[in-house]
Amino acid sequence: MPQAGANRKPLRSDSRPRLRQPRSLFRRGLIAALAFIGPVFGVLYVLVLPDGPWLAVVITQAIATLLAVVASIAYFRSAIWISPDSPFVTERGFFGRLTTFNKADAASILRAEVYTSDGSESRPQLVVLSADNRRLLRMRGQYWSRAHMDSVVSAIGVPVTIMPEAVSMGELRSDYPHALYVLERRPLLVALVAVGGTAATAGVLILVLSLIKSITA
């Protein structure tokens, strides 16, 4: 029987346990961001003060700070609601999208140790699949602990396939392409998006600097 308050869309009264991403990961990300942003903007201010286009640097820093705040809120809102007694599993992703599936639709669970991009270590991954190999839920070791994954396995209660050895992302893509996100299945597209995003950001910054120079000239 479903728990009281365990709806397809989580509410404040939802009694299902809520799995949250660890705060330690957020702290490490925050420290890394500050270590990068602090020196960069420090150098920019030294270069533009007192007579340079300092306003452009202030605007850029304000935008970066706003994006960091939005990302922080999104991180702490990300969660998975799951219970052995509820038929539904609900996930709120990083971008706020809510997805819900019925446990009856789950046919199997894949667990694997996947090497990081530099191959220095491996991290666990868990994927819940339907009978037609549709990905219902995915948990990556960068964001979820093994204890979280064990909780999901216990609550869903379907057969688990455990890959015997650690694999690379390329091997996982070859053997289980349906378990990956669209961009992970198309690494060339990821590279094009990254290059395009970098070029667009640089173009906007150059445009802002040009406008500020023309105004203050």
Backbone bond lengths (Angstrom), bond angles and torsions (degrees), N, CA, C in turn:
res aa  C-N    CA-C-N  psi(-1)  N-CA   C-N-CA  omega(-1)  CA-C   N-CA-C  phi
1 M - - - 1.465 - - 1.525 109.70 -
2 P 1.346 117.61 140.20 1.460 119.82 177.42 1.512 111.04 -65.45
3 Q 1.322 115.29 150.36 1.447 119.61 175.06 1.514 109.57 -72.34
4 A 1.331 116.05 152.41 1.454 119.95 175.59 1.515 108.90 -63.44
5 G 1.323 115.61 132.41 1.457 120.24 178.30 1.509 113.97 83.21
6 A 1.334 118.49 -0.27 1.463 120.60 179.69 1.513 108.90 -87.51
7 N 1.320 117.71 86.41 1.446 123.37 -176.92 1.515 110.80 -95.81
8 R 1.325 114.68 172.19 1.461 119.30 176.68 1.522 110.20 -63.90
9 K 1.335 116.67 -34.27 1.456 121.20 176.82 1.521 108.24 -109.64
10 P 1.354 118.95 123.89 1.463 120.38 -175.32 1.522 112.13 -64.99
11 L 1.323 115.26 136.51 1.449 122.51 176.11 1.518 108.84 -117.34
12 R 1.335 116.26 172.25 1.460 119.67 177.95 1.524 111.09 -60.99
13 S 1.346 115.73 -29.86 1.463 119.99 -178.34 1.525 112.73 -88.38
14 D 1.333 117.62 2.96 1.464 121.42 -178.49 1.527 109.24 -61.29
15 S 1.324 115.94 123.70 1.465 119.98 -176.30 1.526 113.09 -90.95
16 R 1.327 117.64 -1.55 1.462 119.01 177.87 1.530 110.37 -68.52
17 P 1.327 117.81 140.05 1.467 119.62 174.73 1.526 110.44 -57.50
18 R 1.313 115.26 143.59 1.465 121.60 -177.65 1.521 109.35 -112.85
19 L 1.317 116.45 118.49 1.458 121.27 176.91 1.523 108.46 -87.44
20 R 1.327 116.10 127.37 1.463 121.40 -179.21 1.526 109.92 -117.83
21 Q 1.316 115.12 151.28 1.450 119.78 176.57 1.533 109.32 -71.69
22 P 1.340 117.52 147.13 1.470 120.59 -173.66 1.527 112.76 -66.57
23 R 1.334 115.66 141.40 1.464 121.10 177.72 1.526 111.72 -66.73
24 S 1.335 116.50 -27.82 1.466 119.57 -178.84 1.523 111.00 -61.43
25 L 1.338 117.01 -35.36 1.465 120.54 178.42 1.522 110.33 -65.81
26 F 1.327 116.15 -40.09 1.466 119.93 178.32 1.524 110.48 -63.63
27 R 1.334 116.80 -42.02 1.466 119.84 -179.79 1.523 111.17 -62.81
28 R 1.340 116.69 -41.81 1.466 119.33 179.15 1.524 111.10 -64.42
29 G 1.328 116.28 -41.07 1.460 119.78 178.37 1.516 112.13 -65.10
30 L 1.338 116.13 -39.44 1.464 120.37 179.52 1.523 111.08 -65.11
31 I 1.326 116.49 -43.11 1.468 120.39 178.97 1.528 110.47 -63.00
32 A 1.337 116.43 -42.39 1.468 119.91 179.36 1.525 111.13 -63.79
33 A 1.344 116.62 -40.76 1.465 120.23 179.93 1.523 111.07 -65.22
34 L 1.334 116.60 -43.47 1.464 120.14 179.43 1.526 111.14 -65.46
35 A 1.332 116.17 -37.77 1.462 120.11 179.61 1.522 111.48 -64.75
36 F 1.333 116.44 -27.54 1.471 120.27 178.89 1.524 111.45 -88.33
37 I 1.341 116.27 -48.60 1.462 120.38 -173.52 1.527 111.86 -70.52
38 G 1.343 116.94 -40.43 1.461 120.04 -177.21 1.519 113.39 -54.99
39 P 1.330 118.92 -58.22 1.470 119.97 179.85 1.530 113.37 -61.71
40 V 1.350 116.91 -37.09 1.468 119.59 -178.39 1.521 110.91 -61.88
41 F 1.333 116.44 -50.70 1.461 118.78 -179.05 1.522 111.40 -71.83
42 G 1.329 117.22 -29.53 1.460 119.38 175.34 1.519 111.26 -60.55
43 V 1.329 116.62 -44.93 1.465 121.13 178.46 1.527 110.71 -65.28
44 L 1.342 116.57 -41.39 1.466 119.59 -179.84 1.524 111.58 -62.06
45 Y 1.331 116.77 -41.55 1.465 119.26 179.37 1.527 111.05 -65.93
46 V 1.312 116.95 -38.06 1.469 119.93 177.59 1.526 110.41 -62.24
47 L 1.338 116.61 -37.37 1.461 120.83 -177.42 1.527 112.76 -73.96
48 V 1.340 117.57 -35.23 1.468 119.43 -171.75 1.526 113.84 -98.10
49 L 1.326 118.24 -19.84 1.462 119.38 -179.39 1.527 110.11 -85.66
50 P 1.349 119.02 144.51 1.475 125.43 1.45 1.524 114.22 -95.49
51 D 1.344 117.76 -12.35 1.467 119.67 -170.10 1.522 113.86 -107.76
52 G 1.329 118.27 -0.70 1.456 120.66 -177.91 1.520 112.02 -84.53
53 P 1.327 116.94 -175.21 1.475 121.66 -179.32 1.531 111.83 -76.91
54 W 1.338 115.18 62.88 1.467 119.79 -175.81 1.523 112.21 -65.68
55 L 1.351 116.88 -26.83 1.460 119.36 -179.18 1.529 111.37 -62.88
56 A 1.331 116.44 -35.71 1.464 119.98 178.30 1.520 110.79 -64.02
57 V 1.335 116.12 -37.85 1.465 119.90 178.49 1.523 110.25 -67.75
58 V 1.337 116.84 -40.67 1.467 120.60 178.42 1.527 110.59 -61.85
59 I 1.339 116.24 -44.14 1.467 120.23 179.66 1.523 110.51 -62.96
60 T 1.326 116.07 -43.49 1.466 120.27 179.54 1.524 111.23 -62.79
61 Q 1.329 116.39 -41.81 1.464 119.85 178.90 1.525 110.82 -66.07
62 A 1.331 117.17 -38.59 1.464 120.40 178.65 1.528 110.66 -63.34
63 I 1.334 116.30 -41.33 1.469 120.18 178.63 1.527 110.32 -64.80
64 A 1.338 116.57 -43.40 1.466 120.40 179.22 1.523 111.02 -62.47
65 T 1.330 116.77 -40.12 1.466 120.66 178.87 1.521 111.03 -65.76
66 L 1.335 116.32 -42.02 1.467 120.53 178.81 1.526 110.81 -62.19
67 L 1.324 116.42 -43.50 1.465 119.96 178.41 1.525 111.12 -62.65
68 A 1.337 116.79 -38.03 1.464 120.69 178.80 1.528 110.97 -64.93
69 V 1.339 116.61 -40.27 1.465 120.44 178.58 1.524 110.67 -65.00
70 V 1.333 116.21 -44.27 1.470 120.47 178.81 1.529 110.66 -61.41
71 A 1.342 116.49 -42.86 1.460 120.46 179.29 1.527 111.25 -64.31
72 S 1.328 117.18 -37.49 1.464 120.95 179.15 1.527 110.97 -64.68
73 I 1.331 116.04 -44.01 1.466 119.92 178.42 1.523 110.33 -62.52
74 A 1.336 116.22 -43.36 1.462 120.43 -179.99 1.523 110.90 -62.55
75 Y 1.332 116.67 -38.44 1.466 120.22 -179.18 1.523 110.84 -62.13
76 F 1.328 116.98 -46.27 1.460 119.98 -176.13 1.529 112.57 -76.90
77 R 1.331 117.39 -15.64 1.465 120.02 175.30 1.524 112.00 -85.49
78 S 1.332 117.18 -18.92 1.464 120.47 179.94 1.526 109.90 -65.01
79 A 1.322 116.71 134.55 1.466 119.57 -177.04 1.523 110.14 -167.39
80 I 1.331 114.50 165.50 1.463 122.33 172.96 1.522 107.54 -127.92
81 W 1.325 116.30 127.56 1.465 121.63 176.32 1.526 107.75 -102.77
82 I 1.328 116.17 120.46 1.463 119.78 -176.83 1.520 109.53 -153.63
83 S 1.326 115.57 144.88 1.461 121.41 179.08 1.525 109.07 -152.00
84 P 1.331 118.24 145.00 1.466 120.09 176.23 1.523 112.71 -60.53
85 D 1.342 117.31 -24.20 1.460 121.12 -174.80 1.523 113.72 -96.69
86 S 1.325 117.86 -3.12 1.459 121.05 -179.69 1.526 109.93 -107.73
87 P 1.331 118.41 138.65 1.467 120.03 179.86 1.522 113.29 -76.76
88 F 1.330 117.53 -12.37 1.457 120.68 -174.74 1.525 112.02 -109.88
89 V 1.328 114.83 147.12 1.463 122.90 172.08 1.527 106.85 -121.88
90 T 1.319 116.56 128.68 1.463 121.41 -177.34 1.519 109.74 -122.48
91 E 1.322 115.40 137.12 1.468 120.88 177.72 1.521 109.50 -126.86
92 R 1.322 115.79 134.85 1.462 120.81 168.74 1.516 107.10 -108.56
93 G 1.320 116.66 114.81 1.451 121.70 -177.65 1.515 112.55 -78.24
94 F 1.330 115.22 178.81 1.464 121.00 -176.32 1.522 111.76 -60.70
95 F 1.325 117.41 -34.48 1.459 120.78 -178.20 1.529 112.42 -90.43
96 G 1.335 116.60 12.27 1.454 120.80 173.90 1.513 115.54 88.49
97 R 1.321 117.59 -1.39 1.466 120.18 -177.38 1.526 110.16 -74.31
98 L 1.335 115.78 129.43 1.461 121.73 178.18 1.521 109.91 -96.67
99 T 1.323 116.07 128.88 1.463 120.95 174.64 1.527 108.26 -128.97
100 T 1.319 115.48 141.76 1.462 121.36 -179.12 1.520 109.24 -134.72
101 F 1.319 116.42 138.41 1.462 119.48 173.68 1.523 109.26 -136.25
102 N 1.315 114.40 156.79 1.454 121.39 177.96 1.527 108.78 -87.50
103 K 1.307 116.73 136.16 1.467 119.78 179.42 1.522 111.97 -57.70
104 A 1.327 116.33 -27.65 1.460 119.81 179.55 1.528 111.53 -64.05
105 D 1.343 116.92 -21.03 1.466 120.55 178.63 1.523 112.31 -81.94
106 A 1.335 117.49 -14.62 1.466 121.20 -179.38 1.523 109.78 -79.98
107 A 1.335 116.05 130.51 1.464 120.83 -179.41 1.524 112.28 -111.91
108 S 1.333 117.18 -28.49 1.464 119.80 -177.79 1.519 109.67 -159.54
109 I 1.326 114.41 164.41 1.464 121.80 176.22 1.521 108.22 -129.05
110 L 1.314 115.79 132.54 1.464 122.08 176.50 1.520 108.90 -105.29
111 R 1.341 116.21 128.99 1.462 121.27 174.45 1.522 108.44 -122.38
112 A 1.323 115.10 135.37 1.463 119.52 -177.38 1.516 110.00 -150.49
113 E 1.327 114.50 153.34 1.459 121.73 169.74 1.527 106.31 -99.83
114 V 1.327 116.41 121.37 1.462 120.88 -174.53 1.525 109.17 -117.89
115 Y 1.328 115.51 129.57 1.459 120.11 179.58 1.528 110.81 -66.24
116 T 1.323 115.68 145.65 1.455 120.52 172.46 1.528 108.99 -69.70
117 S 1.330 116.58 170.65 1.466 120.44 -174.18 1.522 112.76 -60.54
118 D 1.348 117.51 -30.97 1.465 119.57 179.51 1.527 112.53 -89.93
119 G 1.334 117.03 -2.86 1.457 121.06 176.74 1.513 115.14 72.86
120 S 1.335 117.65 10.35 1.463 120.31 -175.62 1.524 112.75 -80.11
121 E 1.325 117.16 -23.17 1.460 120.95 -179.48 1.523 109.27 -155.18
122 S 1.316 115.40 167.43 1.462 120.30 176.78 1.518 109.51 -119.52
123 R 1.325 115.19 153.11 1.459 121.47 179.60 1.520 109.15 -132.18
124 P 1.330 116.84 147.99 1.467 119.43 -177.46 1.523 111.83 -73.92
125 Q 1.317 114.70 150.78 1.455 121.11 172.05 1.519 108.27 -138.04
126 L 1.315 115.16 147.45 1.462 122.03 177.84 1.518 108.35 -133.61
127 V 1.335 115.55 135.24 1.463 120.91 178.46 1.520 108.44 -133.53
128 V 1.321 116.36 127.40 1.464 122.11 174.32 1.525 107.46 -95.12
129 L 1.338 116.26 125.81 1.463 121.74 -175.30 1.520 111.07 -119.08
130 S 1.321 115.19 148.55 1.463 120.77 174.83 1.526 109.30 -86.86
131 A 1.320 116.55 178.58 1.466 120.60 -178.97 1.526 111.75 -64.04
132 D 1.335 117.51 -28.35 1.467 120.89 178.64 1.530 111.69 -97.77
133 N 1.346 116.06 23.03 1.471 123.28 176.83 1.526 113.20 64.28
134 R 1.303 116.87 27.71 1.462 120.23 174.16 1.526 108.78 -83.37
135 R 1.324 116.78 133.44 1.465 120.87 -179.23 1.524 109.50 -75.85
136 L 1.333 115.88 119.73 1.456 121.38 179.59 1.524 112.16 -97.33
137 L 1.321 115.92 -34.81 1.467 120.59 -178.52 1.516 108.31 -156.18
138 R 1.324 115.62 140.55 1.460 119.88 176.11 1.521 109.40 -135.15
139 M 1.320 115.24 135.34 1.461 121.38 178.54 1.525 107.94 -127.13
140 R 1.329 115.96 127.66 1.463 120.95 -179.82 1.522 110.36 -111.50
141 G 1.323 114.82 144.67 1.454 120.69 -175.75 1.511 114.81 -63.50
142 Q 1.346 117.14 -17.00 1.462 119.25 175.81 1.522 111.21 -65.84
143 Y 1.336 116.13 -25.58 1.462 120.20 -172.38 1.528 113.99 -121.86
144 W 1.327 117.36 -22.02 1.461 120.58 -176.24 1.522 109.77 -125.97
145 S 1.317 115.82 145.79 1.463 120.93 -179.41 1.529 110.33 -85.24
146 R 1.321 115.53 166.05 1.467 120.04 175.94 1.527 110.59 -63.20
147 A 1.331 116.50 -34.22 1.466 119.68 178.37 1.526 110.82 -62.68
148 H 1.337 117.28 -39.74 1.461 120.65 175.93 1.529 110.54 -60.77
149 M 1.327 115.80 -44.73 1.462 119.96 -179.24 1.524 111.11 -64.92
150 D 1.323 116.92 -39.44 1.463 120.43 177.44 1.528 110.68 -61.94
151 S 1.328 116.63 -37.38 1.467 120.83 178.92 1.522 110.98 -63.67
152 V 1.332 116.27 -40.57 1.464 120.39 179.54 1.525 110.45 -66.59
153 V 1.333 116.87 -43.80 1.468 120.58 178.55 1.524 110.39 -59.14
154 S 1.328 116.40 -45.45 1.459 120.83 -178.41 1.523 111.81 -65.55
155 A 1.332 116.81 -39.00 1.463 120.25 -175.70 1.522 112.58 -74.53
156 I 1.336 117.52 -32.69 1.468 119.91 -176.57 1.524 111.29 -85.92
157 G 1.334 117.56 -40.95 1.453 120.67 172.47 1.514 116.06 67.83
158 V 1.333 117.63 44.74 1.467 121.71 174.97 1.525 108.51 -117.97
159 P 1.349 118.43 165.87 1.468 120.15 -179.78 1.528 112.24 -56.53
160 V 1.330 114.95 141.51 1.462 121.45 -177.61 1.525 109.45 -114.63
161 T 1.329 116.12 127.80 1.461 121.97 173.53 1.524 108.09 -100.67
162 I 1.327 116.58 121.63 1.463 121.30 -179.40 1.525 108.53 -111.71
163 M 1.312 116.70 119.49 1.461 119.98 177.67 1.527 108.40 -69.02
164 P 1.339 117.65 128.27 1.472 120.83 -170.45 1.521 114.56 -67.53
165 E 1.329 117.58 -26.23 1.459 120.97 -177.95 1.522 109.92 -131.57
166 A 1.327 114.78 158.12 1.462 119.54 176.07 1.529 109.48 -65.13
167 V 1.330 115.86 142.41 1.465 121.24 -177.56 1.522 109.47 -126.88
168 S 1.314 115.33 161.11 1.458 120.56 174.69 1.526 108.98 -84.47
169 M 1.325 116.17 166.61 1.456 119.53 177.08 1.528 110.57 -63.13
170 G 1.330 116.53 -34.31 1.457 120.02 177.74 1.518 112.06 -63.67
171 E 1.332 117.05 -40.78 1.467 120.67 178.31 1.523 110.82 -67.66
172 L 1.325 116.58 -39.65 1.464 119.85 177.44 1.525 110.05 -65.13
173 R 1.324 116.53 -39.11 1.465 121.10 178.27 1.523 110.75 -63.59
174 S 1.330 116.60 -37.23 1.458 120.72 -178.73 1.525 112.20 -72.74
175 D 1.336 116.86 -41.45 1.466 120.58 -174.73 1.525 113.44 -87.81
176 Y 1.337 116.67 -33.71 1.468 120.52 -176.56 1.532 110.18 -135.09
177 P 1.324 118.39 62.06 1.473 119.61 -177.98 1.526 112.85 -61.20
178 H 1.329 116.73 -30.80 1.463 121.09 -178.76 1.528 112.09 -69.50
179 A 1.340 117.59 -14.42 1.462 120.65 -179.38 1.523 112.47 -84.85
180 L 1.332 117.38 -10.33 1.460 121.53 -174.22 1.521 111.54 -101.95
181 Y 1.335 114.83 162.52 1.458 120.56 174.42 1.527 109.45 -74.05
182 V 1.324 115.96 163.23 1.464 120.93 -175.00 1.525 111.40 -57.86
183 L 1.328 117.48 -46.80 1.460 120.11 -177.77 1.524 111.85 -65.91
184 E 1.331 117.05 -31.14 1.464 119.95 178.69 1.523 111.05 -71.16
185 R 1.315 116.68 -26.90 1.461 119.82 177.66 1.523 111.67 -78.70
186 R 1.340 116.59 -13.63 1.468 121.29 -178.42 1.526 109.23 -131.53
187 P 1.337 117.77 77.42 1.474 120.82 -176.63 1.524 113.62 -60.34
188 L 1.339 117.76 -30.97 1.463 119.83 178.53 1.522 110.56 -64.30
189 L 1.324 116.34 -38.05 1.462 120.35 178.27 1.524 110.63 -64.27
190 V 1.339 116.59 -37.70 1.467 120.72 177.44 1.524 110.33 -61.01
191 A 1.338 116.38 -44.19 1.464 120.46 179.90 1.527 110.82 -62.76
192 L 1.331 116.95 -41.57 1.462 120.47 179.78 1.524 111.11 -65.34
193 V 1.331 116.71 -41.09 1.465 120.59 178.40 1.527 110.37 -63.78
194 A 1.342 116.76 -42.37 1.465 120.55 -179.92 1.523 111.21 -63.14
195 V 1.330 116.61 -45.45 1.467 120.46 179.29 1.525 110.54 -64.06
196 G 1.333 115.93 -43.85 1.458 119.57 179.61 1.518 112.40 -63.85
197 G 1.335 116.46 -41.08 1.461 120.07 178.78 1.516 112.25 -64.58
198 T 1.339 116.20 -41.72 1.464 120.25 178.53 1.525 111.03 -63.98
199 A 1.331 115.87 -43.48 1.465 120.06 179.73 1.527 111.07 -64.30
200 A 1.336 116.78 -40.87 1.462 120.31 -179.99 1.523 111.02 -65.32
201 T 1.335 116.66 -42.16 1.466 120.57 178.91 1.522 111.13 -62.88
202 A 1.331 115.90 -44.64 1.465 119.95 178.74 1.527 110.75 -62.99
203 G 1.337 116.48 -40.19 1.459 120.14 179.55 1.517 112.38 -63.35
204 V 1.340 116.42 -42.63 1.465 120.30 178.99 1.523 110.71 -63.90
205 L 1.336 116.59 -43.01 1.465 120.15 -179.82 1.526 111.07 -63.55
206 I 1.326 117.04 -42.38 1.469 120.61 178.41 1.525 110.51 -63.57
207 L 1.335 116.24 -39.95 1.466 120.22 179.26 1.523 111.01 -63.90
208 V 1.339 116.11 -43.72 1.469 119.81 179.16 1.521 110.64 -62.57
209 L 1.329 116.83 -44.01 1.463 120.41 178.94 1.529 111.14 -61.75
210 S 1.333 116.68 -40.10 1.464 120.49 179.58 1.526 111.13 -64.90
211 L 1.337 116.18 -41.94 1.461 119.89 179.45 1.521 111.50 -64.55
212 I 1.336 115.40 -42.89 1.468 118.93 179.82 1.528 110.41 -63.65
213 K 1.323 117.00 -41.51 1.465 120.44 179.34 1.522 111.28 -62.71
214 S 1.355 116.32 -41.65 1.464 119.50 -179.13 1.522 111.56 -67.62
215 I 1.340 116.67 -32.64 1.461 120.31 179.94 1.523 111.31 -73.41
216 T 1.336 115.40 -40.17 1.470 119.53 -175.89 1.522 113.02 -87.59
217 A 1.334 116.90 -6.52 1.473 119.44 -178.15 1.531 111.12 -69.02
